[in-house]
Amino acid sequence: MRVGLQSYLSDPNLDAQISSSQRQLSLAISAVADDTSQDLPLNLCLVLDRSGSMSERPLEMVKEAAIGIIEKLKPGDRISVVTFDHRAKVIVPNQVIKNIEPIKQKIRLMVADGGTSIDEGMRLGIKEIAAQNQHCVSRLFLLTDGENEHGDNKRCIKLAELAAEYNITIDTLGFGEHWNQDVLEQISDSAQGTLAYIEKPDRAVFEFERLFARAQSVGLTNSCLTVELMPKVRLAELKPVAQVAPETIELPIQLEGNYFSVRLGDLMIERPRIILINFYINQLPPGKHKIAGVQLRYDNPGQNQENVHSDVVAIEIESQSQYQAQPNDLVQNHILTLAKYRQTQIAEVKLKDGDRTGAATMLQTAAKTALQLGDKQGATVLQTNATRLQIGKDLSERDRKKTRLVSKTILKEQ
């Protein structure tokens, strides 16, 4: 297994007469299988809400989804299961897959009762995974249907950041309409995972299987991107780095001098992480110039290798006396993807502030951006919600959650 890295500039040419020019750099980063590559063992923990609001069909469908995942695990994979209400309990300690019937039986015996303490479930889940976290893909699926009424949301985010440091990815699944989308999104973003929305109980199996398939496709883990900027190149000041695929996430950076680094986490095979970097270039004399150097650090669990470094990829631009623009359509799509996310975020802020007209206008703008991307389903959701606000109706919890989902991804991938 090796890392794949492809780079694209929004325009590889530069006007030598201009004092400062803005460019975007897209990086497509993935794991690339070779003849010796093998499937990596999974170290999976299911952290499941069993509070009173999950009673009857919701909990039964979650049980079915969880058992379905366990039946797909292979010899050598590991599983642990944590349940929580206002307290948390390990019902299946971390163990290698052998006889799954006792595990399935413990899941079937889950009963809905009590309140909700998400952070306690997270704490126990991270502890179970961390106990056996070598040379594998470590994944935590966190499912809840409610607010963290008996817990601390700030602690949830701190635990997600801790999980990332331990090379544990957290995928969050919001069940029904009453979970806190801000908290679950921050958890998944902080731990390089995915936010999923189980709109109805019968979607539980599908969403669990979708996330499980992504976990199985991981080829490299614990990846970190480092970029060296050359003299006369500087990052944009506000939110200069974001991921735009497979989901849109604003990425925090560690900046040291002319270097910055970004934690990316797991790398999947044939489904790259697309990173978009926004920067400015001061005036350069005519000719070809190196403007950045890009390198990946990662672990290769299949070969028991840690802290592997890729070759440095040079990013070059052509400064021209007679400038000829050469815009890259692929990068333009990535820019639009990020714009859709940010426009929707602005709409949400305006709505919280009571500016319904402003929120509707921004949702309409996001809908037009989605159409430019070919995201017709996303455009429909965004425009429908804009229209609701314009005619004086409120957005339901379902509407708000759907809006958040389409801002981060394209619905046809679901």
N, C-alpha and C positions, 0 to 999 in steps of 0.2 A: 504494500500500500504506500502511495506517495501523495503529496499535496499537489493540487492543480491550481494555478493562479493565472488568470487572464486580466489584462488591463486595457481600459478604453478611456480616452480623453474626450470631453465634450466637443473639443475642436483641437486637433493636433497642430494647428498653425496659430501663429501669434503675429499681431501687427507691431512691427519694430518701431513705429512712430508713436505708439500709445504709451503713456507713462505707467499705467497699471491696468491689468486685464484680469477678469475673473474666469476661472475654469473649474469644471467638475471632473473628478477622476472616479470611474467605476472599476471596482475590483470584483471579479467572480472567483470565489475561493471554495474549493471542494476537495473531497478525497477521491483519489483515482486508483481503481483496483488494478493489480497486475496478476501475473500467472500464479504467484504464490499467496495471493490474498485469500483469507478465510473470514467467515462470519465471526464477529467478535462476541464474546459472552456478555450477556446482559446482567446487570445488577439492578433489579427493579424493585421499587417500593411503592405500594398503593396506599395512599393516605386518604381514607374515605370518611365522609361526614355521615354519621348515623343519628343525628339529632332528631327531635320529634317531628319536625317539618318534613323529614324524608320518609315518613311512614307510608305503608302500603305500596302502591305501584312504583313510586320513585325509587325506593330502596330495593325493591325486587328487580327492577331493570338494572340498577347499578351492580347488584350481585351477579346478575347474568353477564353483564359486560366484564366484570372482574374475573369471573370463572372462565369466560371465553379467552381472555388474555393468558391466564395461567395455563390453559390447555395448549396454547401456541408456543410456550417456552420450550427450549431444547435442553438436552442434557448438557450440563456445564453452566447453564444460566442459574442465577440466584433470584430468590423472591423473598420479600417480607411484606407484611400487611399491618397497617396501623389504622384503628378506628378512633373517631373522636365525637364526643358531644360537648358538654362543658368540661370534660376531662378527656384524656387520651389514653389509649391502651394498645400495646403490641399484641395482636392476636396470632400473628405468624412471625416468629423471629427469623432473621436473615438466615437462609439455608439454600444449599444447592438443590436443584430440582431432581427429585428421585421419584417418590410416591406422591402424586398430587392429590389423591383422594382426601387425605386428612386436611389438607389446605382448603380444598373446595368446601368441605364440610364446615370448617370454621367460618368461612364466608357466609354459607347458607344460614348459620345460626345468628347472624347479626340481627339485632332488634333496634328499631328507632325509638329514641327516648332522649330527653334532656335538651340542653341548649347547645351553643356552638363556641368552641375555642380552637380556632384554626392554628394559632401559633404553637399550641401544645402538640397538636398532631404533626406539624412540621418538625418540631424539635425531635420527637421520637423517630420520625421517618428518616431524618438526616443522620441521626445516631445509628440507626440500623444499617443504612447504606455505607456510612463511613467505616464501619467495622470491617468491611470486605471490599475495599475500593481500589484494588490493584489490577491493572491490565484488563480492564473491562469497560463497558459503557454503563455509567451509573445514571439512572433515571428515576425521578420521583414524579408520580402522577398524583396531584392534589385535587380532590373533588369536594365542592361544597355547594350548598343551595342557599346559604344565608349570610347575614352579617356576623362579624366576629364579636358577638355580644359579651362573651365571657373572656375575651382575649385582648391583645394589644396589637393594633395594626402596624405600628412602628416596629414592633418586635418581629412581625412577619417579614418585613422588608430586610431587617438586619439578618434574620435567619436565611433569607434567600441569598443575600450577599455572601454569607458564610458558606452556604452550599456551593456557590460558584468557586470560592477559594479552594474547596475540597474536590473540585471537578465533578460536581453533581448538577445535572440539568433538572430543572423543575418545570413540568408542564402543568398548567392549571385548567381545570374544567369547572365552569360555572353552570350549575344545574337550575333550570327554572328561571324565575324573573327577579328574585330578591337578593342575589349575591352582589357584593360590592365590586363593580367592574374596575374601579381605580386600583383597589388593593390587589386583585388577582392579576391585573395587567402588570403592575409594578413587580410582583413576585416573579412572574414568568420572564419579564424583561431583564430583571436583575440576575436571574439564574439561566440566561440564554435559552429559555424555553418558549413554549407556545401557549397562547390563550385560546381555549376552545369554549364554545357555547352550546350546551345541551338544552335546546329550546323546549323539547318535549321528551318525556321519559323514553319513548321508543327510539330516540336518537343516541342513547347512551352507548349502545354496542358499537355503532358506527364511529363515534368520536374516539372511543377507547382504541378501536382497531386502527384508526387513522394515525393516532399518536404512536401506537406500538409499531406500526410499519416504519415510521420515521426513525424510531429508536433502533430498529433492526438494520436500517440503511447506513448507520454511522460507521465510518471507516477509520477516522482519526479523532482524537479527543484533546481537550485542554489546549486549544489553539489560541494564539495571540498574534495580532498583527502589529508590526513595527514599521514606521515610516520615517525616513530621514528626509527633511526638506532642505534643498540647496539654498545658498544665499540668493536673495531677491525673491524668495517664495515664502508666503506666510498663510497660515490658516485663516479662514473667515472667523470673526470674533464670536458669533452666536451659533451654537449647535452646528459645528463644522463637519461632524461625522455621523452618519446614520446607516443603519441596515435597511434595505428596501425589499429584500426577499430572503427567505420565504415569507417573512412578515416584516412590516415596517416597525423599526425600533430606533429611538434616539440613543446613540451610544456615547457613554462617558469616556473621556480619554485621559491618559496620564501623559502630561507634557513635561519634557526635560530638554531645555535648550532648543535645538533644531530637530529633536526627535519627539515623536509621540507614539504611544502604544494603545491598543484596544483589545480587550479580551473578547474572543468570539465563541469559545466553547467547542462543542462537537462539530465535526464536519461530516456531512453526508456524502454518499456516492451518488453522482449524477444529479444532485440537486444543490447547486452552489448557494452559499451566502453571498449576496450582492451588497457590497459596501460602497457608499457614495461619500466622497470627500470634496468639500468646497474650499477653494483657496484662491489667493491672488498672486499674480506674478508681476513684479516690477519690470520696467522697460529693459529689454535684452537686445544686443546688437544682432544683425542678421546672421543666420546660421542655425545649426542644430545645437540644442542645449539640454543637458540632463537637469531635470527640475526636482526629481525625487528618487529615492531608492526604497524598495518595498521588500520586506522579508517576513516569513511566517515561522513561528516557533510552535511546536505541537508534540503530542505524544502519539506513538504508534503502538497501541496495546497488542496488536497481532504479532509484533516482533519483540515485545517486552522492552521497547525503546522509549525513553523519556527525554524531553528537551531537545528534540531534533530540530535543526534549523534548515530551512530551504535556502536555495541560492538567492542572492539579492537580485531583484528585477529592477532594471533602470527604466524610469519613466522619462521620455524625451519629448521635446516640443520644437517645432521649426519656427524661428522668428523670421519674418519676411518683410523686405522693403516694400514690395508690392503685395500687400496682404490679400490672400484668397481664402475666404471662410470655407471650412469643410466640417460642418456640424455632423455629429454622430447621432443617428436616430435612436440607437440602443440606449445611449446615455440620456438622451432627451426623455425617453420613456421612464428611466429611473428617476429623473428629476420630477416628472409628473407624478410618479408614484408617491414620492415624498411630499409633494405639494398637496395631493389629495388627503394625506394623513394630517398634515398641519392645518389645512383649511377646515377639516372636520373638528380638530382640536379647538380652533378659534371659535367655531360655531358653538361647541359645548360650553366654553367659557362665557360667551355672550348670553347663552340661555340661562346659565347659573346666575348671571348678573341681572337677569330680567329683561335683557334686550332681545325680545322675540324677533323683531324685524331684522336686526343685525344677524342673528343666528340663522334665520331663514335664508338671508342673502348669501351667507357663507356656505350653507348646505347646498344651495343652488350652484354656487361656484365649484364646490367639490364634485357635484353631480356631473357638471360639464367636463371637469378634469377626468373623472372616471370614464366618460364616453370617449374622450381622446385616447384613453388607454385600451379601449375595447372592452371595458368592464361594464357590460350592460346591466347585469343584476345589481351591482353596486350602485350604479347611477340611478336605477329605479328606486332603491331603498332611500338614497339621499334626497332625491327629488320629491318622493312621496312625503317624507318627513318635513321637508321645506314647505310643501303645500299645506300640510296640517297646521304648521305654525302660522302661515299666512292667513288661514281662515279662522284662526282663533282657537284651534284645538290644542290640547296638551299632548306631549309625547309620552307614551306609556313606557314602563320599564323595558318591555320587549323592544320597543322602537329605539330606545337609547342604546341598548346592548347590541342590537343589530347594526346601528350606526357605527359604534366603536369597532365592531368586527370588520365591516366593509372598509373602514378607514385603514386597517392594518394589512388587509390581504384582498385577494380576489375570490369571490364566492364560488366560482366554478371549480376552484381547487378543493372545495370541501367535499 
